[in-house]
Amino acid sequence: MNKQRASRHHQKAGLAATLAALAVVLALPATAAQGQETAATALIQRFSAGLTSYQADFVQEVVDDQGRMLERSWGQMALATPAQLRWHYLGEFEQLIVADGSQVWNHDVDLEQVTVKDQAQAVDDSPLYLLMAPDQMEALYRVTLADTVSTTAPAGLKRIRLTPREPRADFDWIDLGFSDNQLALLMIQDAFGQQTLIQFSEPVRNPELDETLFQFTPPEGVDVLSAEEFSLEDPQ
């Protein structure tokens, strides 16, 4: 397996859990944070009120701690309640992530490989899931408005920051950014200062989406691995 190609797949496979959780977060009912009067939870409530589906294009960039570009990709995303997500990387390294409500499928077209993981486990692995449980969230994370200046995030966004109260190996913090009540940004910083910046454009709120977008059957001839099996592979 090509080392660079495998490394790209490992990075995106790791992001799959966060994306699956994102489907849950964006499908939150308006009462999900009832009783929470903070500005951060108010942004989530305002965005999620009446939301049944969502569709947008995205550009994803990975930069190092010096702001140097490591990777750039783009594609299309769609989500629908309850907790369904389609995340399609286009271009040279095509990859499709589908969260169907029970499993998360990650298909690397070039590698002819599919990994599959239980979606409940993927959601539980992500701090974004805790936005559905504010009491637990407050116990484990500081939830604030990210009002600090960022050299990578676009200006003019209202950003929510989740910062773990106890250090984690996989990330330092996660930001969600909103503009005019639309999701505009998802940004993750790891312990080494590397940032994954995902910017959304051309959003459509509550579109009529074909249910087949959130269904996946592995193509004939591809390798199908559980997430546990895939994690044993060494991309180095």
C-alpha positions as a Python dict, from the first residue, in 0.01 Angstrom:
ca = {
    (1, 'M'): (0, 0, 0),
    (2, 'N'): (134, 345, -89),
    (3, 'K'): (245, 506, 241),
    (4, 'Q'): (122, 856, 155),
    (5, 'R'): (-210, 720, 31),
    (6, 'A'): (-254, 502, 339),
    (7, 'S'): (-171, 795, 566),
    (8, 'R'): (-441, 1006, 399),
    (9, 'H'): (-689, 725, 453),
    (10, 'H'): (-598, 692, 822),
    (11, 'Q'): (-645, 1066, 873),
    (12, 'K'): (-987, 1066, 709),
    (13, 'A'): (-1088, 745, 884),
    (14, 'G'): (-1010, 916, 1213),
    (15, 'L'): (-1226, 1209, 1111),
    (16, 'A'): (-1517, 977, 1028),
    (17, 'A'): (-1618, 943, 1394),
    (18, 'T'): (-1634, 1320, 1434),
    (19, 'L'): (-1839, 1351, 1116),
    (20, 'A'): (-2080, 1083, 1233),
    (21, 'A'): (-2121, 1271, 1558),
    (22, 'L'): (-2167, 1593, 1362),
    (23, 'A'): (-2477, 1438, 1204),
    (24, 'V'): (-2621, 1397, 1554),
    (25, 'V'): (-2521, 1746, 1666),
    (26, 'L'): (-2673, 1921, 1366),
    (27, 'A'): (-2995, 1724, 1406),
    (28, 'L'): (-3045, 1838, 1765),
    (29, 'P'): (-3399, 1947, 1847),
    (30, 'A'): (-3435, 2303, 1965),
    (31, 'T'): (-3500, 2181, 2320),
    (32, 'A'): (-3176, 1979, 2339),
    (33, 'A'): (-3007, 2238, 2558),
    (34, 'Q'): (-3319, 2342, 2748),
    (35, 'G'): (-3230, 2540, 3057),
    (36, 'Q'): (-2888, 2634, 2926),
    (37, 'E'): (-2875, 3010, 2882),
    (38, 'T'): (-2521, 3049, 2760),
    (39, 'A'): (-2448, 3217, 2430),
    (40, 'A'): (-2275, 2902, 2306),
    (41, 'T'): (-2574, 2672, 2354),
    (42, 'A'): (-2805, 2943, 2220),
    (43, 'L'): (-2620, 2927, 1888),
    (44, 'I'): (-2682, 2552, 1866),
    (45, 'Q'): (-3048, 2593, 1959),
    (46, 'R'): (-3100, 2862, 1700),
    (47, 'F'): (-2938, 2661, 1423),
    (48, 'S'): (-3108, 2330, 1503),
    (49, 'A'): (-3463, 2466, 1546),
    (50, 'G'): (-3680, 2299, 1281),
    (51, 'L'): (-3382, 2131, 1113),
    (52, 'T'): (-3462, 1803, 937),
    (53, 'S'): (-3194, 1795, 666),
    (54, 'Y'): (-2895, 1992, 546),
    (55, 'Q'): (-2673, 1999, 239),
    (56, 'A'): (-2355, 2189, 155),
    (57, 'D'): (-2025, 2185, -30),
    (58, 'F'): (-1703, 2186, 170),
    (59, 'V'): (-1331, 2254, 141),
    (60, 'Q'): (-1103, 2080, 391),
    (61, 'E'): (-751, 2197, 465),
    (62, 'V'): (-493, 2049, 701),
    (63, 'V'): (-217, 2286, 817),
    (64, 'D'): (78, 2238, 1052),
    (65, 'D'): (162, 2447, 1358),
    (66, 'Q'): (339, 2699, 1133),
    (67, 'G'): (36, 2744, 909),
    (68, 'R'): (189, 2545, 621),
    (69, 'M'): (-60, 2358, 406),
    (70, 'L'): (-28, 1980, 436),
    (71, 'E'): (-337, 1869, 251),
    (72, 'R'): (-637, 2015, 70),
    (73, 'S'): (-950, 1832, -38),
    (74, 'W'): (-1309, 1914, -122),
    (75, 'G'): (-1646, 1757, -171),
    (76, 'Q'): (-2013, 1754, -77),
    (77, 'M'): (-2201, 1669, 240),
    (78, 'A'): (-2562, 1596, 330),
    (79, 'L'): (-2733, 1506, 655),
    (80, 'A'): (-3080, 1408, 764),
    (81, 'T'): (-3247, 1330, 1094),
    (82, 'P'): (-3205, 1111, 1280),
    (83, 'A'): (-2822, 1108, 1265),
    (84, 'Q'): (-2764, 1024, 900),
    (85, 'L'): (-2469, 1170, 714),
    (86, 'R'): (-2310, 1149, 370),
    (87, 'W'): (-1960, 1299, 334),
    (88, 'H'): (-1808, 1265, -14),
    (89, 'Y'): (-1449, 1364, -91),
    (90, 'L'): (-1409, 1432, -463),
    (91, 'G'): (-1107, 1486, -682),
    (92, 'E'): (-792, 1277, -708),
    (93, 'F'): (-841, 1084, -383),
    (94, 'E'): (-1212, 1002, -384),
    (95, 'Q'): (-1350, 881, -53),
    (96, 'L'): (-1707, 834, 70),
    (97, 'I'): (-1823, 829, 432),
    (98, 'V'): (-2183, 726, 500),
    (99, 'A'): (-2339, 719, 847),
    (100, 'D'): (-2669, 537, 800),
    (101, 'G'): (-2791, 567, 1159),
    (102, 'S'): (-2645, 237, 1278),
    (103, 'Q'): (-2306, 204, 1107),
    (104, 'V'): (-2038, 433, 964),
    (105, 'W'): (-1904, 319, 625),
    (106, 'N'): (-1576, 460, 492),
    (107, 'H'): (-1503, 372, 128),
    (108, 'D'): (-1164, 461, -17),
    (109, 'V'): (-1223, 427, -390),
    (110, 'D'): (-857, 426, -494),
    (111, 'L'): (-753, 169, -231),
    (112, 'E'): (-1062, -43, -308),
    (113, 'Q'): (-1115, -69, 67),
    (114, 'V'): (-1413, -20, 300),
    (115, 'T'): (-1399, 16, 678),
    (116, 'V'): (-1710, -8, 893),
    (117, 'K'): (-1773, 96, 1253),
    (118, 'D'): (-2073, 95, 1483),
    (119, 'Q'): (-2216, 447, 1470),
    (120, 'A'): (-2313, 452, 1838),
    (121, 'Q'): (-1951, 380, 1925),
    (122, 'A'): (-1829, 645, 1680),
    (123, 'V'): (-2059, 904, 1837),
    (124, 'D'): (-1958, 807, 2189),
    (125, 'D'): (-1591, 851, 2090),
    (126, 'S'): (-1651, 1214, 1994),
    (127, 'P'): (-1693, 1513, 2227),
    (128, 'L'): (-1948, 1655, 1983),
    (129, 'Y'): (-2190, 1390, 2106),
    (130, 'L'): (-2188, 1557, 2446),
    (131, 'L'): (-2370, 1857, 2303),
    (132, 'M'): (-2676, 1633, 2337),
    (133, 'A'): (-2603, 1593, 2708),
    (134, 'P'): (-2514, 1937, 2847),
    (135, 'D'): (-2462, 1815, 3204),
    (136, 'Q'): (-2200, 1560, 3095),
    (137, 'M'): (-2054, 1805, 2850),
    (138, 'E'): (-1995, 2067, 3117),
    (139, 'A'): (-1830, 1807, 3338),
    (140, 'L'): (-1578, 1703, 3073),
    (141, 'Y'): (-1536, 2014, 2856),
    (142, 'R'): (-1526, 2387, 2885),
    (143, 'V'): (-1784, 2516, 2636),
    (144, 'T'): (-1728, 2876, 2540),
    (145, 'L'): (-1756, 3121, 2256),
    (146, 'A'): (-1425, 3106, 2068),
    (147, 'D'): (-1371, 3479, 2052),
    (148, 'T'): (-994, 3460, 2005),
    (149, 'V'): (-840, 3567, 1676),
    (150, 'S'): (-749, 3275, 1449),
    (151, 'T'): (-494, 3287, 1170),
    (152, 'T'): (-675, 3009, 984),
    (153, 'A'): (-1048, 3051, 1054),
    (154, 'P'): (-1243, 3307, 848),
    (155, 'A'): (-1327, 3636, 1017),
    (156, 'G'): (-1681, 3729, 1117),
    (157, 'L'): (-1795, 3389, 1244),
    (158, 'K'): (-1955, 3309, 1577),
    (159, 'R'): (-1749, 3014, 1700),
    (160, 'I'): (-1818, 2764, 1978),
    (161, 'R'): (-1512, 2600, 2134),
    (162, 'L'): (-1501, 2265, 2315),
    (163, 'T'): (-1188, 2230, 2529),
    (164, 'P'): (-1131, 1907, 2727),
    (165, 'R'): (-1093, 1955, 3101),
    (166, 'E'): (-853, 1658, 3099),
    (167, 'P'): (-587, 1631, 2826),
    (168, 'R'): (-667, 1406, 2531),
    (169, 'A'): (-427, 1243, 2286),
    (170, 'D'): (-636, 1302, 1974),
    (171, 'F'): (-716, 1674, 1994),
    (172, 'D'): (-680, 1993, 2196),
    (173, 'W'): (-1007, 2159, 2099),
    (174, 'I'): (-1289, 2164, 1843),
    (175, 'D'): (-1462, 2474, 1705),
    (176, 'L'): (-1799, 2501, 1535),
    (177, 'G'): (-1852, 2826, 1344),
    (178, 'F'): (-2183, 2983, 1240),
    (179, 'S'): (-2267, 3269, 1008),
    (180, 'D'): (-2621, 3400, 957),
    (181, 'N'): (-2752, 3088, 1132),
    (182, 'Q'): (-2572, 2860, 885),
    (183, 'L'): (-2296, 2617, 969),
    (184, 'A'): (-1983, 2769, 817),
    (185, 'L'): (-1689, 2599, 988),
    (186, 'L'): (-1564, 2290, 1166),
    (187, 'M'): (-1208, 2320, 1299),
    (188, 'I'): (-1006, 2067, 1499),
    (189, 'Q'): (-662, 2121, 1655),
    (190, 'D'): (-453, 1826, 1766),
    (191, 'A'): (-187, 1807, 2036),
    (192, 'F'): (88, 1890, 1786),
    (193, 'G'): (-74, 2215, 1674),
    (194, 'Q'): (-195, 2067, 1345),
    (195, 'Q'): (-537, 2197, 1242),
    (196, 'T'): (-807, 2048, 1023),
    (197, 'L'): (-1018, 2332, 886),
    (198, 'I'): (-1346, 2251, 707),
    (199, 'Q'): (-1534, 2541, 550),
    (200, 'F'): (-1889, 2499, 419),
    (201, 'S'): (-2049, 2682, 125),
    (202, 'E'): (-2371, 2676, -79),
    (203, 'P'): (-2579, 2552, 218),
    (204, 'V'): (-2936, 2436, 169),
    (205, 'R'): (-3154, 2401, 475),
    (206, 'N'): (-3419, 2125, 483),
    (207, 'P'): (-3381, 2006, 122),
    (208, 'E'): (-3567, 1698, 3),
    (209, 'L'): (-3296, 1432, -2),
    (210, 'D'): (-3316, 1087, -160),
    (211, 'E'): (-3294, 827, 117),
    (212, 'T'): (-3047, 627, -93),
    (213, 'L'): (-2787, 895, -18),
    (214, 'F'): (-2763, 747, 331),
    (215, 'Q'): (-2744, 384, 227),
    (216, 'F'): (-2425, 199, 145),
    (217, 'T'): (-2346, -145, 5),
    (218, 'P'): (-1978, -233, -40),
    (219, 'P'): (-1893, -269, -409),
    (220, 'E'): (-1808, -617, -529),
    (221, 'G'): (-1441, -703, -497),
    (222, 'V'): (-1340, -446, -232),
    (223, 'D'): (-1182, -537, 101),
    (224, 'V'): (-1418, -479, 394),
    (225, 'L'): (-1254, -429, 735),
    (226, 'S'): (-1389, -346, 1077),
    (227, 'A'): (-1250, -27, 1228),
    (228, 'E'): (-1063, -243, 1482),
    (229, 'E'): (-894, -444, 1206),
    (230, 'F'): (-805, -130, 1014),
    (231, 'S'): (-650, 34, 1320),
    (232, 'L'): (-397, -250, 1335),
    (233, 'E'): (-253, -148, 999),
    (234, 'D'): (56, 73, 1016),
    (235, 'P'): (55, 347, 751),
    (236, 'Q'): (420, 416, 818),
}
